[in-house]
Amino acid sequence: MAAVVRLESTDDLGEIVEALLTAADTRGGHAPAQAARWRTLACDLGDALDQLPTPRQD
């Protein structure tokens, strides 16, 4: 599956990744399957960010 996410910057997506990881940490004891899914999603988004070209510094 693919998704198009339109954000102002990659920093916005970085914040979403951090929020998913934080949320997964809080749900780990009560809903481990959900927490694992959120961690996987955060890792997948982080991997996608890592594949973006580095912005040029002019």
C-alpha positions in Angstrom: 0.0 0.0 0.0 1.2 3.5 -0.7 0.2 6.8 0.8 0.8 10.4 -0.2 1.3 12.7 2.8 1.6 16.4 2.2 3.3 18.3 5.0 5.2 21.5 5.3 8.5 19.8 6.0 10.2 16.5 6.8 10.3 17.8 10.4 6.5 17.4 10.6 6.8 13.7 9.7 9.6 13.4 12.2 7.2 14.7 14.9 4.6 12.1 13.8 7.1 9.3 14.1 8.1 10.5 17.6 4.4 10.7 18.6 3.8 7.2 17.4 6.8 5.9 19.4 5.6 7.8 22.5 2.1 6.5 22.1 3.4 2.9 21.6 5.4 3.2 24.9 2.3 4.2 26.8 0.2 1.3 25.3 2.8 -1.4 25.6 1.5 -2.8 28.8 -2.2 -2.6 28.0 -2.3 -3.3 24.3 0.9 -4.9 23.1 -0.3 -5.7 19.6 -1.4 -2.1 19.0 1.9 -0.8 20.4 3.9 -3.1 18.2 1.9 -2.0 15.1 2.5 1.7 16.0 6.3 1.0 16.4 6.3 -0.8 13.0 4.5 2.1 11.4 6.9 4.6 13.0 9.9 2.6 11.8 8.5 2.4 8.3 7.9 6.1 8.2 11.4 6.7 9.5 12.9 4.5 6.9 11.0 6.4 4.2 12.4 9.7 5.6 15.9 8.2 5.4 15.4 7.5 1.7 14.7 11.1 0.8 17.5 13.0 -0.8 19.4 15.4 1.5 18.3 19.0 1.0 20.9 21.2 -0.6 22.5 23.9 1.4 22.9 26.9 -1.0 
